[in-house]
């Protein structure tokens, strides 16, 4: 299996809706960082909502 984003050999397989997508080490970490960033953003938005309600 090859990486979904480049031509390197996939080190990980990410299953989405029953379809397994290959990810190399670099792109796997990129996806993890994207998820971590979006979680932080969501947490920040929660705090903004609380502040504006007061
Ligand atoms: Zn890749």
PDB file of the backbone (N, CA, C, O) and the ligand in Angstrom, with CONECT records:
HET     ZN  A 101       1
ATOM      1  N   UNK A   1       0.838  -1.199   0.000  1.00  0.00           N
ATOM      2  CA  UNK A   1       0.000   0.000   0.000  1.00  0.00           C
ATOM      3  C   UNK A   1       0.876   1.253   0.000  1.00  0.00           C
ATOM      4  O   UNK A   1       1.893   1.307   0.692  1.00  0.00           O
ATOM      5  N   UNK A   2       0.476   2.253  -0.776  1.00  0.00           N
ATOM      6  CA  UNK A   2       1.216   3.506  -0.834  1.00  0.00           C
ATOM      7  C   UNK A   2       0.447   4.614  -0.125  1.00  0.00           C
ATOM      8  O   UNK A   2      -0.767   4.533   0.058  1.00  0.00           O
ATOM      9  N   UNK A   3       1.183   5.652   0.271  1.00  0.00           N
ATOM     10  CA  UNK A   3       0.587   6.804   0.940  1.00  0.00           C
ATOM     11  C   UNK A   3      -0.446   7.455   0.023  1.00  0.00           C
ATOM     12  O   UNK A   3      -0.266   7.511  -1.193  1.00  0.00           O
ATOM     13  N   UNK A   4      -1.527   7.942   0.624  1.00  0.00           N
ATOM     14  CA  UNK A   4      -2.607   8.582  -0.134  1.00  0.00           C
ATOM     15  C   UNK A   4      -2.157   9.927  -0.700  1.00  0.00           C
ATOM     16  O   UNK A   4      -2.691  10.387  -1.710  1.00  0.00           O
ATOM     17  N   UNK A   5      -1.173  10.558  -0.051  1.00  0.00           N
ATOM     18  CA  UNK A   5      -0.778  11.922  -0.411  1.00  0.00           C
ATOM     19  C   UNK A   5       0.500  11.995  -1.232  1.00  0.00           C
ATOM     20  O   UNK A   5       0.738  12.992  -1.913  1.00  0.00           O
ATOM     21  N   UNK A   6       1.326  10.954  -1.180  1.00  0.00           N
ATOM     22  CA  UNK A   6       2.573  10.950  -1.952  1.00  0.00           C
ATOM     23  C   UNK A   6       2.852   9.524  -2.407  1.00  0.00           C
ATOM     24  O   UNK A   6       2.021   8.639  -2.206  1.00  0.00           O
ATOM     25  N   UNK A   7       4.001   9.293  -3.012  1.00  0.00           N
ATOM     26  CA  UNK A   7       4.303   7.996  -3.609  1.00  0.00           C
ATOM     27  C   UNK A   7       5.102   7.081  -2.692  1.00  0.00           C
ATOM     28  O   UNK A   7       5.512   5.993  -3.096  1.00  0.00           O
ATOM     29  N   UNK A   8       5.325   7.530  -1.441  1.00  0.00           N
ATOM     30  CA  UNK A   8       6.079   6.702  -0.514  1.00  0.00           C
ATOM     31  C   UNK A   8       5.253   5.522  -0.017  1.00  0.00           C
ATOM     32  O   UNK A   8       4.026   5.515  -0.123  1.00  0.00           O
ATOM     33  N   UNK A   9       5.944   4.529   0.525  1.00  0.00           N
ATOM     34  CA  UNK A   9       5.258   3.364   1.077  1.00  0.00           C
ATOM     35  C   UNK A   9       4.524   3.766   2.355  1.00  0.00           C
ATOM     36  O   UNK A   9       5.080   4.483   3.187  1.00  0.00           O
ATOM     37  N   UNK A  10       3.291   3.315   2.514  1.00  0.00           N
ATOM     38  CA  UNK A  10       2.491   3.680   3.674  1.00  0.00           C
ATOM     39  C   UNK A  10       2.998   2.977   4.924  1.00  0.00           C
ATOM     40  O   UNK A  10       3.261   1.774   4.907  1.00  0.00           O
ATOM     41  N   UNK A  11       3.134   3.734   6.007  1.00  0.00           N
ATOM     42  CA  UNK A  11       3.539   3.172   7.293  1.00  0.00           C
ATOM     43  C   UNK A  11       2.312   2.917   8.167  1.00  0.00           C
ATOM     44  O   UNK A  11       2.364   2.119   9.102  1.00  0.00           O
ATOM     45  N   UNK A  12       1.214   3.595   7.858  1.00  0.00           N
ATOM     46  CA  UNK A  12      -0.009   3.466   8.653  1.00  0.00           C
ATOM     47  C   UNK A  12      -1.210   3.359   7.719  1.00  0.00           C
ATOM     48  O   UNK A  12      -1.182   3.841   6.587  1.00  0.00           O
ATOM     49  N   UNK A  13      -2.259   2.722   8.215  1.00  0.00           N
ATOM     50  CA  UNK A  13      -3.508   2.675   7.480  1.00  0.00           C
ATOM     51  C   UNK A  13      -4.592   3.322   8.312  1.00  0.00           C
ATOM     52  O   UNK A  13      -4.834   2.907   9.445  1.00  0.00           O
ATOM     53  N   UNK A  14      -5.251   4.336   7.769  1.00  0.00           N
ATOM     54  CA  UNK A  14      -6.330   5.022   8.465  1.00  0.00           C
ATOM     55  C   UNK A  14      -7.651   4.614   7.829  1.00  0.00           C
ATOM     56  O   UNK A  14      -7.864   4.819   6.634  1.00  0.00           O
ATOM     57  N   UNK A  15      -8.545   4.031   8.645  1.00  0.00           N
ATOM     58  CA  UNK A  15      -9.813   3.569   8.103  1.00  0.00           C
ATOM     59  C   UNK A  15     -10.891   4.633   8.258  1.00  0.00           C
ATOM     60  O   UNK A  15     -11.161   5.104   9.363  1.00  0.00           O
ATOM     61  N   UNK A  16     -11.498   5.003   7.148  1.00  0.00           N
ATOM     62  CA  UNK A  16     -12.569   5.998   7.147  1.00  0.00           C
ATOM     63  C   UNK A  16     -13.734   5.454   6.337  1.00  0.00           C
ATOM     64  O   UNK A  16     -13.585   5.175   5.148  1.00  0.00           O
ATOM     65  N   UNK A  17     -14.890   5.300   6.968  1.00  0.00           N
ATOM     66  CA  UNK A  17     -16.088   4.778   6.308  1.00  0.00           C
ATOM     67  C   UNK A  17     -15.816   3.434   5.627  1.00  0.00           C
ATOM     68  O   UNK A  17     -16.317   3.177   4.532  1.00  0.00           O
ATOM     69  N   UNK A  18     -15.024   2.583   6.277  1.00  0.00           N
ATOM     70  CA  UNK A  18     -14.764   1.252   5.754  1.00  0.00           C
ATOM     71  C   UNK A  18     -13.696   1.206   4.686  1.00  0.00           C
ATOM     72  O   UNK A  18     -13.347   0.124   4.216  1.00  0.00           O
ATOM     73  N   UNK A  19     -13.162   2.363   4.286  1.00  0.00           N
ATOM     74  CA  UNK A  19     -12.102   2.411   3.277  1.00  0.00           C
ATOM     75  C   UNK A  19     -10.779   2.698   3.973  1.00  0.00           C
ATOM     76  O   UNK A  19     -10.661   3.680   4.707  1.00  0.00           O
ATOM     77  N   UNK A  20      -9.778   1.842   3.746  1.00  0.00           N
ATOM     78  CA  UNK A  20      -8.473   2.053   4.373  1.00  0.00           C
ATOM     79  C   UNK A  20      -7.593   2.909   3.473  1.00  0.00           C
ATOM     80  O   UNK A  20      -7.365   2.583   2.308  1.00  0.00           O
ATOM     81  N   UNK A  21      -7.105   4.006   4.033  1.00  0.00           N
ATOM     82  CA  UNK A  21      -6.240   4.927   3.297  1.00  0.00           C
ATOM     83  C   UNK A  21      -4.844   4.837   3.865  1.00  0.00           C
ATOM     84  O   UNK A  21      -4.661   4.936   5.079  1.00  0.00           O
ATOM     85  N   UNK A  22      -3.847   4.649   3.000  1.00  0.00           N
ATOM     86  CA  UNK A  22      -2.466   4.549   3.451  1.00  0.00           C
ATOM     87  C   UNK A  22      -1.857   5.909   3.705  1.00  0.00           C
ATOM     88  O   UNK A  22      -2.095   6.862   2.963  1.00  0.00           O
ATOM     89  N   UNK A  23      -1.061   5.990   4.773  1.00  0.00           N
ATOM     90  CA  UNK A  23      -0.361   7.237   5.101  1.00  0.00           C
ATOM     91  C   UNK A  23       1.087   6.924   5.439  1.00  0.00           C
ATOM     92  O   UNK A  23       1.352   6.004   6.213  1.00  0.00           O
ATOM     93  N   UNK A  24       2.034   7.673   4.870  1.00  0.00           N
ATOM     94  CA  UNK A  24       3.423   7.533   5.274  1.00  0.00           C
ATOM     95  C   UNK A  24       3.609   8.217   6.626  1.00  0.00           C
ATOM     96  O   UNK A  24       2.709   8.907   7.105  1.00  0.00           O
ATOM     97  N   UNK A  25       4.779   8.026   7.239  1.00  0.00           N
ATOM     98  CA  UNK A  25       5.029   8.584   8.570  1.00  0.00           C
ATOM     99  C   UNK A  25       4.807  10.099   8.593  1.00  0.00           C
ATOM    100  O   UNK A  25       4.177  10.628   9.509  1.00  0.00           O
ATOM    101  N   UNK A  26       5.329  10.787   7.580  1.00  0.00           N
ATOM    102  CA  UNK A  26       5.237  12.250   7.524  1.00  0.00           C
ATOM    103  C   UNK A  26       3.793  12.723   7.413  1.00  0.00           C
ATOM    104  O   UNK A  26       3.383  13.625   8.144  1.00  0.00           O
ATOM    105  N   UNK A  27       3.019  12.131   6.517  1.00  0.00           N
ATOM    106  CA  UNK A  27       1.642  12.570   6.326  1.00  0.00           C
ATOM    107  C   UNK A  27       0.743  12.118   7.474  1.00  0.00           C
ATOM    108  O   UNK A  27      -0.250  12.776   7.784  1.00  0.00           O
ATOM    109  N   UNK A  28       1.092  10.988   8.108  1.00  0.00           N
ATOM    110  CA  UNK A  28       0.342  10.550   9.290  1.00  0.00           C
ATOM    111  C   UNK A  28       0.479  11.592  10.405  1.00  0.00           C
ATOM    112  O   UNK A  28      -0.505  11.935  11.059  1.00  0.00           O
ATOM    113  N   UNK A  29       1.707  12.095  10.620  1.00  0.00           N
ATOM    114  CA  UNK A  29       1.930  13.121  11.646  1.00  0.00           C
ATOM    115  C   UNK A  29       1.239  14.425  11.283  1.00  0.00           C
ATOM    116  O   UNK A  29       0.706  15.113  12.154  1.00  0.00           O
ATOM    117  N   UNK A  30       1.244  14.768  10.005  1.00  0.00           N
ATOM    118  CA  UNK A  30       0.549  15.970   9.554  1.00  0.00           C
ATOM    119  C   UNK A  30      -0.932  15.905   9.909  1.00  0.00           C
ATOM    120  O   UNK A  30      -1.507  16.881  10.391  1.00  0.00           O
ATOM    121  N   UNK A  31      -1.538  14.760   9.670  1.00  0.00           N
ATOM    122  CA  UNK A  31      -2.962  14.580   9.972  1.00  0.00           C
ATOM    123  C   UNK A  31      -3.194  14.681  11.476  1.00  0.00           C
ATOM    124  O   UNK A  31      -4.181  15.273  11.911  1.00  0.00           O
ATOM    125  N   UNK A  32      -2.297  14.112  12.268  1.00  0.00           N
ATOM    126  CA  UNK A  32      -2.419  14.188  13.729  1.00  0.00           C
ATOM    127  C   UNK A  32      -2.342  15.633  14.194  1.00  0.00           C
ATOM    128  O   UNK A  32      -3.116  16.048  15.058  1.00  0.00           O
ATOM    129  N   UNK A  33      -1.410  16.411  13.626  1.00  0.00           N
ATOM    130  CA  UNK A  33      -1.256  17.813  14.004  1.00  0.00           C
ATOM    131  C   UNK A  33      -2.491  18.609  13.622  1.00  0.00           C
ATOM    132  O   UNK A  33      -2.921  19.486  14.371  1.00  0.00           O
ATOM    133  N   UNK A  34      -3.064  18.314  12.468  1.00  0.00           N
ATOM    134  CA  UNK A  34      -4.301  18.989  12.049  1.00  0.00           C
ATOM    135  C   UNK A  34      -5.408  18.732  13.060  1.00  0.00           C
ATOM    136  O   UNK A  34      -6.140  19.649  13.432  1.00  0.00           O
ATOM    137  N   UNK A  35      -5.530  17.482  13.504  1.00  0.00           N
ATOM    138  CA  UNK A  35      -6.567  17.133  14.475  1.00  0.00           C
ATOM    139  C   UNK A  35      -6.327  17.838  15.798  1.00  0.00           C
ATOM    140  O   UNK A  35      -7.269  18.328  16.420  1.00  0.00           O
ATOM    141  N   UNK A  36      -5.067  17.893  16.237  1.00  0.00           N
ATOM    142  CA  UNK A  36      -4.726  18.545  17.497  1.00  0.00           C
ATOM    143  C   UNK A  36      -5.028  20.036  17.417  1.00  0.00           C
ATOM    144  O   UNK A  36      -5.534  20.620  18.375  1.00  0.00           O
ATOM    145  N   UNK A  37      -4.723  20.650  16.286  1.00  0.00           N
ATOM    146  CA  UNK A  37      -4.977  22.083  16.114  1.00  0.00           C
ATOM    147  C   UNK A  37      -6.470  22.379  16.137  1.00  0.00           C
ATOM    148  O   UNK A  37      -6.894  23.369  16.733  1.00  0.00           O
ATOM    149  N   UNK A  38      -7.260  21.547  15.505  1.00  0.00           N
ATOM    150  CA  UNK A  38      -8.697  21.796  15.456  1.00  0.00           C
ATOM    151  C   UNK A  38      -9.310  21.613  16.846  1.00  0.00           C
ATOM    152  O   UNK A  38     -10.265  22.309  17.191  1.00  0.00           O
ATOM    153  N   UNK A  39      -8.773  20.680  17.654  1.00  0.00           N
ATOM    154  CA  UNK A  39      -9.248  20.509  19.030  1.00  0.00           C
ATOM    155  C   UNK A  39      -8.949  21.754  19.849  1.00  0.00           C
ATOM    156  O   UNK A  39      -9.794  22.205  20.622  1.00  0.00           O
ATOM    157  N   UNK A  40      -7.753  22.315  19.686  1.00  0.00           N
ATOM    158  CA  UNK A  40      -7.384  23.524  20.413  1.00  0.00           C
ATOM    159  C   UNK A  40      -8.272  24.682  20.009  1.00  0.00           C
ATOM    160  O   UNK A  40      -8.691  25.474  20.853  1.00  0.00           O
ATOM    161  N   UNK A  41      -8.558  24.784  18.737  1.00  0.00           N
ATOM    162  CA  UNK A  41      -9.402  25.857  18.231  1.00  0.00           C
ATOM    163  C   UNK A  41     -10.800  25.740  18.815  1.00  0.00           C
ATOM    164  O   UNK A  41     -11.396  26.744  19.205  1.00  0.00           O
ATOM    165  N   UNK A  42     -11.326  24.530  18.878  1.00  0.00           N
ATOM    166  CA  UNK A  42     -12.659  24.308  19.437  1.00  0.00           C
ATOM    167  C   UNK A  42     -12.700  24.697  20.908  1.00  0.00           C
ATOM    168  O   UNK A  42     -13.677  25.286  21.369  1.00  0.00           O
ATOM    169  N   UNK A  43     -11.640  24.369  21.649  1.00  0.00           N
ATOM    170  CA  UNK A  43     -11.564  24.712  23.063  1.00  0.00           C
ATOM    171  C   UNK A  43     -11.500  26.227  23.228  1.00  0.00           C
ATOM    172  O   UNK A  43     -12.099  26.781  24.150  1.00  0.00           O
ATOM    173  N   UNK A  44     -10.781  26.888  22.344  1.00  0.00           N
ATOM    174  CA  UNK A  44     -10.654  28.348  22.399  1.00  0.00           C
ATOM    175  C   UNK A  44     -12.012  28.991  22.108  1.00  0.00           C
ATOM    176  O   UNK A  44     -12.400  29.949  22.777  1.00  0.00           O
ATOM    177  N   UNK A  45     -12.729  28.470  21.119  1.00  0.00           N
ATOM    178  CA  UNK A  45     -14.040  29.013  20.778  1.00  0.00           C
ATOM    179  C   UNK A  45     -15.019  28.852  21.945  1.00  0.00           C
ATOM    180  O   UNK A  45     -15.864  29.718  22.173  1.00  0.00           O
ATOM    181  N   UNK A  46     -14.905  27.751  22.679  1.00  0.00           N
ATOM    182  CA  UNK A  46     -15.755  27.547  23.848  1.00  0.00           C
ATOM    183  C   UNK A  46     -15.529  28.647  24.868  1.00  0.00           C
ATOM    184  O   UNK A  46     -16.485  29.170  25.440  1.00  0.00           O
ATOM    185  N   UNK A  47     -14.279  29.002  25.099  1.00  0.00           N
ATOM    186  CA  UNK A  47     -13.959  30.050  26.078  1.00  0.00           C
ATOM    187  C   UNK A  47     -14.468  31.415  25.626  1.00  0.00           C
ATOM    188  O   UNK A  47     -14.954  32.205  26.435  1.00  0.00           O
ATOM    189  N   UNK A  48     -14.352  31.684  24.327  1.00  0.00           N
ATOM    190  CA  UNK A  48     -14.830  32.954  23.781  1.00  0.00           C
ATOM    191  C   UNK A  48     -16.351  33.072  23.976  1.00  0.00           C
ATOM    192  O   UNK A  48     -16.859  34.137  24.327  1.00  0.00           O
ATOM    193  N   UNK A  49     -17.069  31.960  23.740  1.00  0.00           N
ATOM    194  CA  UNK A  49     -18.520  31.959  23.910  1.00  0.00           C
ATOM    195  C   UNK A  49     -18.895  32.299  25.357  1.00  0.00           C
ATOM    196  O   UNK A  49     -19.819  33.076  25.602  1.00  0.00           O
ATOM    197  N   UNK A  50     -18.164  31.705  26.315  1.00  0.00           N
ATOM    198  CA  UNK A  50     -18.458  31.927  27.729  1.00  0.00           C
ATOM    199  C   UNK A  50     -18.220  33.410  28.101  1.00  0.00           C
ATOM    200  O   UNK A  50     -19.017  34.021  28.813  1.00  0.00           O
ATOM    201  N   UNK A  51     -17.104  33.964  27.598  1.00  0.00           N
ATOM    202  CA  UNK A  51     -16.772  35.357  27.918  1.00  0.00           C
ATOM    203  C   UNK A  51     -17.809  36.329  27.346  1.00  0.00           C
ATOM    204  O   UNK A  51     -18.205  37.280  28.020  1.00  0.00           O
ATOM    205  N   UNK A  52     -18.248  36.092  26.111  1.00  0.00           N
ATOM    206  CA  UNK A  52     -19.169  37.023  25.468  1.00  0.00           C
ATOM    207  C   UNK A  52     -20.567  36.954  26.079  1.00  0.00           C
ATOM    208  O   UNK A  52     -21.354  37.888  25.928  1.00  0.00           O
ATOM    209  N   UNK A  53     -20.885  35.845  26.774  1.00  0.00           N
ATOM    210  CA  UNK A  53     -22.211  35.674  27.374  1.00  0.00           C
ATOM    211  C   UNK A  53     -22.345  36.462  28.677  1.00  0.00           C
ATOM    212  O   UNK A  53     -23.455  36.714  29.146  1.00  0.00           O
ATOM    213  N   UNK A  54     -21.223  36.844  29.250  1.00  0.00           N
ATOM    214  CA  UNK A  54     -21.285  37.556  30.557  1.00  0.00           C
ATOM    215  C   UNK A  54     -21.583  39.046  30.406  1.00  0.00           C
ATOM    216  O   UNK A  54     -21.664  39.763  31.403  1.00  0.00           O
TER     217      UNK A  54
HETATM  218 ZN    ZN A 101       2.896  10.663   2.301  1.00  0.00          ZN
END
